[in-house]
Amino acid sequence: MAFNGTWKVEKNENYEKFMEVMGVNIMKRKLGAHDNLKITIQQDGNKFTVKESSNFRTVDIEFNLGVDFEYSLADGTELTGAWNMEGNKLVGTFTRKDNGKVLTAYREIIGDELVQTYVYEGVEAKRIFKRG
């Protein structure tokens, strides 16, 4: 249950390049890099409730580990996939509905930070969150 709590983005690493490879246009990339994303995570066994709040939208997501669900990114890209627990790390494998390509996401607690890593088409980006 280490993920429980509210997390506010502190810094990004290679995030604009990642968004570019995902096909996000330059205006949305510039805005997305400064979205003030806040994530609230509540874990109850294998069930997770996640609230994502940013300058652009607020969305509530519920999922169970290992069970596929549908999700839309802030730019409208639609995905389907599932989160699984691998050790202390949440690993999400999602397939884009528009082109069938895979986006992998990782969430892990490192020290007092939540590190969210994305990998798409060989490009890796990180968003680092602090408890807020």
N, C-alpha and C positions, 0 to 999 in steps of 0.2 A: 504494500500500500504506500510505498515511498513516493509514488507519483501524485498522491492526493494533495490538493492545494491549488492555489492560484499562482500562475507564473506569468511574468511580464518580460517580453523580449528586451534584451540588453544590447545584443550585437549580432551581426550577420557576417558570415564568411562565404564569399563566392556566390551570394544569393542572386545578384543581378544576372550573372552569367548563367546560372541554373534556370532562372525565369526565361532568359533569352532562348535557351535550348528547348524549353517547354513550349515556346511559340508565343510568349506574352509580348505584346508590343511595348515600345520604349516608354511611352507615357505611363502605362500600367506598371512597368518595371520600376520606374523612378518612384511612383507612389507606393508600390508594394514594399520597397526597401525601407520605407518610413511609415509602416502601417500601425505602429504601436500595438501590435498583437498581444492579447492577454488570453491565456488558456487556463480554464478551471477544470481540474480533473478530479473525478470521484470514482474510486474503484471499490467494487463490492464483489469479491471473489473473481469470477471470470467476466463480470459485467462492468463496463466502463461507461460513464456519462461524462461527456466533454463539452464544455461551452467555449467557443472561440469568439472573442470580441476584438474588432479592429476598427480603424477609421471608416471602413467600407461596409462592414456587415457584422451581424451577430448570428451565430448558428449553433444549434444544439445537436449533438451527435450522440447516439447510444449504440453500443456494439458489444458483442460477446466475443471473447477470444476464439479465433479459429472459425468464425462464422462470417461469410461474405456479406457485405452491405454496399450500398451505393452512396457516393459522396461527390459533391461538386466543389471544385476549387474556387477561390474568390474571383478568378477570371472567367468562370463558367465551364472550365474543362470538367467533363464528367468521368468519374472513375468507378470501378467496382473492384472489391478485394477484401482482405481481412487483416487484422492485427493478430499476432501471436506473441507469446512470451518465450524468449530464448535467454535463459539465465535470468539476469536482472534487467534485460533489455526488451523493450517492446519493438517488434519488427513488423512493419506493414508492407504487404505486397499488393500493389494496385495496378490494374490494367486500364489504360485509357480506352474509352468507348469509341473515340473518333479514329484512332490509328492502331489500336492493339498493342502499343508499346507499354513496357512495364516501368512504373515508378516505385522505387523502394524507399521506405521511410523508417527511421530508427528513432526511438526516444529512450534516453537513458539518463540516470541521475549520476553526475560526476561531481563529487564534493557537494557544494550547495547549489549547483546549477542543474537545470534540465537542458540537455543538449539534444536538439532535434536535427538529424542528418537526413538529407534527401539525396538520392542517386537516380539520375535519369540520363540515358544515352551516354554513360561514361563520365558525366559531370557530377561532382559532389559539392553540396553546399551545406552549411550549418547555420542554425539559428540557436543562439544561446539565451536561455531564460533564467531569471532570478525570481525567487518567491516574492510575490507582490502584495 
